[in-house]
Amino acid sequence: MPSLERYQAGEVTLLSDARVAGGVTFAFTERTGGVSEAPYASLNLGDACGDDLARVAENRRRALAAIGAAHLAERLVNPRQVHGDEVVRVASSDPASLRAAVDRARAGADAVVCTAPDVPVLLCFADCVPVILVCDGGFAVVHSGWRGTAARIVAKAARALCEQAGTTPERLSAYVGPHVLAPDYEVSAELAARFAGEFGPSVVAGERNLDLSAALGATLLQAGVPAGSVAWCADSTASATGRFFSYRAEGGVCGRHGALAVLGGSSAGWVPRGEGDADACRGEERAL
């Protein structure tokens, strides 16, 4: 069963599964260990939120180094996220193919499927849901806010990964990273009703608190990913701003933490943060 644990890599704190199979190294970053100043302090990985771009570049270098991919910075695929359901595929690391994939990603996409070795992928978050799908020989990194969740982008990415890697959904592992949880996510009555109609009443807590985790879990299950193959972060970004960025809790001005993955890389040098810290974000089997 996959799980998420806290690790230290230099000054960077990560959530990951050091036992993940398939040759993939991945991590969800926390907000500490970077060089950005308030309100982006400190490991801001987003280049479109107002932070100094030189600081963002250094933060990205540190994050890539943490997963053993600092030497691959020039190959980084980092989409312009548009809250849609576009999935970009990366199947080759040759320069022409990689440039074409980067161009497609920068044109606007919210998921990247990669089966090419030595191509790191980064998506950025500050309340929306980061999802990393892993299988033998490939991975997908997905940005799923309420619009992406409603569009079932994670199912679309799972299908694309299975097709490209030649596998089945039952063989995928899914990792759902830090995002805003239902107690902190009150939405309009109209949006709550829309989600309840599409995903069932369990995705709305109380009158108007939207549970994106429940909607994503239902989508993964419908896509064929077993509930026991999904690991969840149990912390809400809006209630843990010492560890994560939160657009909602920080008044719309903040940095972005990241979901990073590479086929290759290394978790060498990761130090577990300790049993007490690890319990804060551990994989669990949810009742879906």
C-alpha beads as a LAMMPS data file, in Angstrom:
LAMMPS data file: protein, C-alpha beads

288 atoms
287 bonds

1 atom types
1 bond types

-500.0 500.0 xlo xhi
-500.0 500.0 ylo yhi
-500.0 500.0 zlo zhi

Masses

1 110.0

Atoms # bond

1 1 1 0.000 0.000 0.000
2 1 1 1.449 3.415 -0.913
3 1 1 1.991 6.015 1.777
4 1 1 3.220 9.575 2.163
5 1 1 5.945 10.328 4.682
6 1 1 7.857 13.500 5.541
7 1 1 11.540 13.641 4.597
8 1 1 14.293 16.203 4.834
9 1 1 16.618 16.702 1.851
10 1 1 19.071 19.439 2.751
11 1 1 16.892 22.376 3.776
12 1 1 13.896 21.161 1.771
13 1 1 11.050 19.228 3.410
14 1 1 9.249 16.730 1.192
15 1 1 6.258 14.415 1.266
16 1 1 6.967 11.244 -0.657
17 1 1 7.131 7.462 -0.710
18 1 1 10.755 6.350 -0.759
19 1 1 9.582 2.807 -1.523
20 1 1 7.751 3.685 -4.726
21 1 1 8.388 1.236 -7.556
22 1 1 8.696 1.813 -11.273
23 1 1 11.892 3.861 -11.320
24 1 1 10.057 7.087 -10.449
25 1 1 11.242 9.613 -7.859
26 1 1 8.587 12.101 -6.781
27 1 1 7.820 14.615 -4.047
28 1 1 5.337 17.185 -2.851
29 1 1 7.303 20.112 -1.465
30 1 1 6.565 22.081 1.670
31 1 1 7.089 25.854 1.763
32 1 1 10.303 26.019 3.791
33 1 1 13.924 25.758 2.693
34 1 1 13.962 28.373 -0.081
35 1 1 15.196 31.910 -0.663
36 1 1 11.993 33.849 -1.405
37 1 1 10.883 36.624 0.912
38 1 1 7.417 37.326 2.312
39 1 1 4.705 36.934 1.145
40 1 1 6.315 34.174 -0.940
41 1 1 8.562 32.803 1.793
42 1 1 10.349 30.647 1.270
43 1 1 10.427 27.735 -1.205
44 1 1 8.076 29.305 -3.745
45 1 1 8.184 27.310 -6.996
46 1 1 5.602 29.356 -8.915
47 1 1 6.802 31.765 -11.597
48 1 1 3.468 33.552 -12.128
49 1 1 2.541 34.781 -8.646
50 1 1 4.652 37.950 -8.445
51 1 1 7.851 36.627 -6.891
52 1 1 11.338 37.555 -8.104
53 1 1 12.145 35.103 -10.916
54 1 1 15.778 34.702 -9.876
55 1 1 14.603 33.523 -6.461
56 1 1 12.104 31.156 -8.075
57 1 1 14.896 29.692 -10.213
58 1 1 17.030 29.048 -7.133
59 1 1 14.078 27.491 -5.326
60 1 1 13.433 25.196 -8.270
61 1 1 17.100 24.221 -8.335
62 1 1 16.856 23.241 -4.659
63 1 1 13.677 21.265 -5.202
64 1 1 15.150 19.422 -8.176
65 1 1 18.323 18.710 -6.201
66 1 1 16.171 17.217 -3.450
67 1 1 14.919 14.512 -5.847
68 1 1 18.330 13.985 -7.456
69 1 1 17.492 15.885 -10.629
70 1 1 19.382 19.185 -10.343
71 1 1 21.393 18.323 -13.466
72 1 1 18.140 18.045 -15.440
73 1 1 16.894 21.603 -14.833
74 1 1 17.106 22.524 -18.516
75 1 1 14.711 19.660 -19.328
76 1 1 12.047 20.726 -16.828
77 1 1 8.448 20.566 -18.062
78 1 1 6.359 23.142 -16.183
79 1 1 2.924 23.806 -17.714
80 1 1 1.025 27.064 -17.670
81 1 1 -1.863 25.851 -15.537
82 1 1 -5.273 27.029 -16.741
83 1 1 -7.789 25.002 -14.651
84 1 1 -8.733 22.906 -17.668
85 1 1 -8.390 19.225 -18.560
86 1 1 -5.581 19.314 -21.135
87 1 1 -3.064 16.480 -20.702
88 1 1 0.391 16.820 -22.274
89 1 1 2.303 13.640 -23.069
90 1 1 6.096 13.334 -22.932
91 1 1 7.287 10.117 -24.551
92 1 1 10.818 11.023 -25.599
93 1 1 13.688 13.053 -24.220
94 1 1 15.254 13.842 -27.561
95 1 1 15.603 17.634 -27.942
96 1 1 13.015 18.166 -30.686
97 1 1 10.340 16.025 -29.040
98 1 1 10.978 17.559 -25.635
99 1 1 10.807 21.101 -27.001
100 1 1 7.471 20.329 -28.640
101 1 1 6.127 18.951 -25.356
102 1 1 7.356 21.997 -23.424
103 1 1 5.677 24.293 -25.955
104 1 1 2.387 22.404 -25.627
105 1 1 2.610 22.590 -21.860
106 1 1 3.308 26.312 -21.834
107 1 1 0.336 26.869 -24.141
108 1 1 -1.863 25.659 -21.279
109 1 1 -2.248 22.298 -19.564
110 1 1 -3.066 20.870 -16.142
111 1 1 -1.551 17.405 -16.360
112 1 1 1.631 15.906 -17.759
113 1 1 2.103 12.208 -18.513
114 1 1 5.750 11.209 -18.838
115 1 1 7.404 7.936 -19.852
116 1 1 10.689 9.541 -20.931
117 1 1 13.683 9.092 -18.618
118 1 1 15.460 12.104 -17.144
119 1 1 12.641 14.600 -17.810
120 1 1 11.480 16.270 -14.575
121 1 1 7.928 17.594 -14.368
122 1 1 6.721 20.330 -12.003
123 1 1 3.204 21.604 -11.328
124 1 1 2.451 24.256 -8.687
125 1 1 -0.290 24.607 -6.062
126 1 1 -1.737 26.742 -3.289
127 1 1 -5.007 24.973 -2.275
128 1 1 -5.835 23.015 -5.460
129 1 1 -5.231 19.279 -5.381
130 1 1 -1.904 17.829 -6.572
131 1 1 -2.038 14.216 -7.717
132 1 1 0.871 12.055 -8.816
133 1 1 0.131 8.752 -10.557
134 1 1 2.940 6.203 -10.756
135 1 1 3.429 2.940 -12.627
136 1 1 6.349 0.902 -13.913
137 1 1 8.157 3.157 -16.345
138 1 1 6.051 6.283 -16.085
139 1 1 4.090 8.824 -14.098
140 1 1 1.559 11.631 -14.366
141 1 1 1.443 14.890 -12.408
142 1 1 -2.027 16.442 -12.202
143 1 1 -3.414 19.821 -11.080
144 1 1 -7.037 19.393 -9.972
145 1 1 -8.874 22.407 -8.602
146 1 1 -12.657 22.338 -8.460
147 1 1 -12.891 22.843 -12.220
148 1 1 -10.395 20.081 -12.960
149 1 1 -12.056 17.807 -10.434
150 1 1 -15.458 18.390 -12.037
151 1 1 -13.895 17.647 -15.439
152 1 1 -12.344 14.453 -13.998
153 1 1 -8.875 15.376 -15.207
154 1 1 -7.293 12.750 -12.968
155 1 1 -9.204 10.002 -14.793
156 1 1 -8.132 11.426 -18.139
157 1 1 -4.497 11.460 -16.984
158 1 1 -4.792 7.889 -15.673
159 1 1 -6.100 6.671 -19.028
160 1 1 -3.308 8.477 -20.875
161 1 1 -0.651 7.049 -18.562
162 1 1 -1.991 3.517 -18.929
163 1 1 -2.070 3.847 -22.710
164 1 1 1.417 5.306 -22.936
165 1 1 3.047 2.949 -20.405
166 1 1 1.171 -0.149 -21.563
167 1 1 -0.407 -0.905 -18.205
168 1 1 -3.815 -1.008 -16.516
169 1 1 -5.423 1.196 -13.840
170 1 1 -5.203 -1.622 -11.287
171 1 1 -1.414 -1.331 -11.458
172 1 1 -1.287 2.404 -10.772
173 1 1 -0.391 3.979 -7.443
174 1 1 -1.913 7.382 -6.736
175 1 1 -0.605 10.008 -4.322
176 1 1 -2.874 12.916 -3.389
177 1 1 -0.850 15.780 -1.973
178 1 1 -1.592 18.745 0.298
179 1 1 -4.706 20.734 -0.595
180 1 1 -7.584 22.588 1.027
181 1 1 -9.827 20.170 2.918
182 1 1 -13.574 20.394 3.389
183 1 1 -13.611 22.180 6.788
184 1 1 -11.720 25.084 5.182
185 1 1 -13.461 25.067 1.806
186 1 1 -16.881 26.690 1.856
187 1 1 -18.292 27.248 -1.635
188 1 1 -21.482 28.639 -3.123
189 1 1 -24.708 26.703 -2.719
190 1 1 -24.837 26.319 -6.499
191 1 1 -21.362 24.748 -6.692
192 1 1 -22.057 22.468 -3.737
193 1 1 -25.271 21.275 -5.394
194 1 1 -23.469 20.698 -8.690
195 1 1 -20.846 18.480 -7.052
196 1 1 -23.424 16.601 -5.009
197 1 1 -25.346 15.900 -8.207
198 1 1 -22.256 14.673 -10.077
199 1 1 -20.388 12.791 -7.350
200 1 1 -23.012 12.044 -4.699
201 1 1 -23.977 13.807 -1.460
202 1 1 -20.877 12.608 0.421
203 1 1 -18.724 15.212 -1.368
204 1 1 -20.476 18.041 0.504
205 1 1 -19.897 18.388 4.238
206 1 1 -22.560 20.338 6.096
207 1 1 -24.358 22.752 3.813
208 1 1 -21.644 24.187 1.569
209 1 1 -18.232 22.719 2.434
210 1 1 -16.828 20.951 -0.609
211 1 1 -14.771 17.789 -0.118
212 1 1 -12.524 17.625 -3.171
213 1 1 -10.815 14.555 -1.700
214 1 1 -14.062 12.603 -1.789
215 1 1 -14.760 13.646 -5.371
216 1 1 -11.247 12.705 -6.457
217 1 1 -11.447 9.387 -4.631
218 1 1 -14.678 8.537 -6.394
219 1 1 -13.135 9.478 -9.736
220 1 1 -10.042 7.334 -9.166
221 1 1 -12.194 4.389 -8.142
222 1 1 -14.380 4.766 -11.224
223 1 1 -11.213 4.954 -13.338
224 1 1 -10.160 1.556 -11.989
225 1 1 -7.559 2.582 -9.410
226 1 1 -8.151 0.497 -6.253
227 1 1 -8.862 2.416 -3.053
228 1 1 -5.947 0.648 -1.377
229 1 1 -3.568 2.009 -4.025
230 1 1 -4.186 5.655 -3.076
231 1 1 -2.233 7.603 -0.450
232 1 1 -3.660 10.830 0.943
233 1 1 -2.204 13.861 2.677
234 1 1 -4.340 14.479 5.746
235 1 1 -3.432 18.150 6.259
236 1 1 -5.377 21.111 4.905
237 1 1 -3.272 23.808 3.253
238 1 1 -5.557 26.519 4.641
239 1 1 -5.003 25.321 8.210
240 1 1 -1.273 24.599 7.889
241 1 1 0.198 27.756 6.355
242 1 1 3.427 27.212 8.275
243 1 1 4.036 24.213 5.998
244 1 1 2.096 24.977 2.816
245 1 1 0.943 27.926 0.753
246 1 1 -2.780 28.731 0.755
247 1 1 -4.321 31.211 -1.667
248 1 1 -7.527 31.190 0.365
249 1 1 -5.981 31.621 3.819
250 1 1 -3.331 34.125 2.712
251 1 1 -5.623 36.578 0.972
252 1 1 -4.725 35.673 -2.604
253 1 1 -1.046 36.675 -2.368
254 1 1 1.322 33.792 -1.683
255 1 1 3.827 31.422 -3.228
256 1 1 3.249 27.948 -4.608
257 1 1 4.433 24.576 -3.395
258 1 1 5.056 21.906 -5.973
259 1 1 4.463 18.353 -7.144
260 1 1 7.643 17.067 -8.775
261 1 1 8.443 13.770 -10.461
262 1 1 11.110 12.283 -12.693
263 1 1 11.735 8.864 -14.178
264 1 1 15.129 8.327 -12.606
265 1 1 16.356 10.719 -9.964
266 1 1 17.219 9.596 -6.453
267 1 1 15.962 9.686 -2.888
268 1 1 19.494 9.210 -1.568
269 1 1 20.158 11.539 1.319
270 1 1 16.534 11.832 2.410
271 1 1 16.214 11.814 6.177
272 1 1 12.864 10.839 7.725
273 1 1 11.459 13.675 9.788
274 1 1 10.538 11.304 12.625
275 1 1 7.531 9.193 13.499
276 1 1 5.542 12.071 14.958
277 1 1 5.987 14.215 11.866
278 1 1 5.375 11.315 9.503
279 1 1 1.962 10.678 11.014
280 1 1 0.815 14.109 9.823
281 1 1 0.626 12.988 6.192
282 1 1 0.278 9.244 5.870
283 1 1 -1.382 7.138 3.219
284 1 1 -4.720 5.760 4.206
285 1 1 -7.509 3.748 2.659
286 1 1 -10.615 5.911 2.479
287 1 1 -14.135 4.538 2.353
288 1 1 -15.334 5.557 -1.105

Bonds

1 1 1 2
2 1 2 3
3 1 3 4
4 1 4 5
5 1 5 6
6 1 6 7
7 1 7 8
8 1 8 9
9 1 9 10
10 1 10 11
11 1 11 12
12 1 12 13
13 1 13 14
14 1 14 15
15 1 15 16
16 1 16 17
17 1 17 18
18 1 18 19
19 1 19 20
20 1 20 21
21 1 21 22
22 1 22 23
23 1 23 24
24 1 24 25
25 1 25 26
26 1 26 27
27 1 27 28
28 1 28 29
29 1 29 30
30 1 30 31
31 1 31 32
32 1 32 33
33 1 33 34
34 1 34 35
35 1 35 36
36 1 36 37
37 1 37 38
38 1 38 39
39 1 39 40
40 1 40 41
41 1 41 42
42 1 42 43
43 1 43 44
44 1 44 45
45 1 45 46
46 1 46 47
47 1 47 48
48 1 48 49
49 1 49 50
50 1 50 51
51 1 51 52
52 1 52 53
53 1 53 54
54 1 54 55
55 1 55 56
56 1 56 57
57 1 57 58
58 1 58 59
59 1 59 60
60 1 60 61
61 1 61 62
62 1 62 63
63 1 63 64
64 1 64 65
65 1 65 66
66 1 66 67
67 1 67 68
68 1 68 69
69 1 69 70
70 1 70 71
71 1 71 72
72 1 72 73
73 1 73 74
74 1 74 75
75 1 75 76
76 1 76 77
77 1 77 78
78 1 78 79
79 1 79 80
80 1 80 81
81 1 81 82
82 1 82 83
83 1 83 84
84 1 84 85
85 1 85 86
86 1 86 87
87 1 87 88
88 1 88 89
89 1 89 90
90 1 90 91
91 1 91 92
92 1 92 93
93 1 93 94
94 1 94 95
95 1 95 96
96 1 96 97
97 1 97 98
98 1 98 99
99 1 99 100
100 1 100 101
101 1 101 102
102 1 102 103
103 1 103 104
104 1 104 105
105 1 105 106
106 1 106 107
107 1 107 108
108 1 108 109
109 1 109 110
110 1 110 111
111 1 111 112
112 1 112 113
113 1 113 114
114 1 114 115
115 1 115 116
116 1 116 117
117 1 117 118
118 1 118 119
119 1 119 120
120 1 120 121
121 1 121 122
122 1 122 123
123 1 123 124
124 1 124 125
125 1 125 126
126 1 126 127
127 1 127 128
128 1 128 129
129 1 129 130
130 1 130 131
131 1 131 132
132 1 132 133
133 1 133 134
134 1 134 135
135 1 135 136
136 1 136 137
137 1 137 138
138 1 138 139
139 1 139 140
140 1 140 141
141 1 141 142
142 1 142 143
143 1 143 144
144 1 144 145
145 1 145 146
146 1 146 147
147 1 147 148
148 1 148 149
149 1 149 150
150 1 150 151
151 1 151 152
152 1 152 153
153 1 153 154
154 1 154 155
155 1 155 156
156 1 156 157
157 1 157 158
158 1 158 159
159 1 159 160
160 1 160 161
161 1 161 162
162 1 162 163
163 1 163 164
164 1 164 165
165 1 165 166
166 1 166 167
167 1 167 168
168 1 168 169
169 1 169 170
170 1 170 171
171 1 171 172
172 1 172 173
173 1 173 174
174 1 174 175
175 1 175 176
176 1 176 177
177 1 177 178
178 1 178 179
179 1 179 180
180 1 180 181
181 1 181 182
182 1 182 183
183 1 183 184
184 1 184 185
185 1 185 186
186 1 186 187
187 1 187 188
188 1 188 189
189 1 189 190
190 1 190 191
191 1 191 192
192 1 192 193
193 1 193 194
194 1 194 195
195 1 195 196
196 1 196 197
197 1 197 198
198 1 198 199
199 1 199 200
200 1 200 201
201 1 201 202
202 1 202 203
203 1 203 204
204 1 204 205
205 1 205 206
206 1 206 207
207 1 207 208
208 1 208 209
209 1 209 210
210 1 210 211
211 1 211 212
212 1 212 213
213 1 213 214
214 1 214 215
215 1 215 216
216 1 216 217
217 1 217 218
218 1 218 219
219 1 219 220
220 1 220 221
221 1 221 222
222 1 222 223
223 1 223 224
224 1 224 225
225 1 225 226
226 1 226 227
227 1 227 228
228 1 228 229
229 1 229 230
230 1 230 231
231 1 231 232
232 1 232 233
233 1 233 234
234 1 234 235
235 1 235 236
236 1 236 237
237 1 237 238
238 1 238 239
239 1 239 240
240 1 240 241
241 1 241 242
242 1 242 243
243 1 243 244
244 1 244 245
245 1 245 246
246 1 246 247
247 1 247 248
248 1 248 249
249 1 249 250
250 1 250 251
251 1 251 252
252 1 252 253
253 1 253 254
254 1 254 255
255 1 255 256
256 1 256 257
257 1 257 258
258 1 258 259
259 1 259 260
260 1 260 261
261 1 261 262
262 1 262 263
263 1 263 264
264 1 264 265
265 1 265 266
266 1 266 267
267 1 267 268
268 1 268 269
269 1 269 270
270 1 270 271
271 1 271 272
272 1 272 273
273 1 273 274
274 1 274 275
275 1 275 276
276 1 276 277
277 1 277 278
278 1 278 279
279 1 279 280
280 1 280 281
281 1 281 282
282 1 282 283
283 1 283 284
284 1 284 285
285 1 285 286
286 1 286 287
287 1 287 288
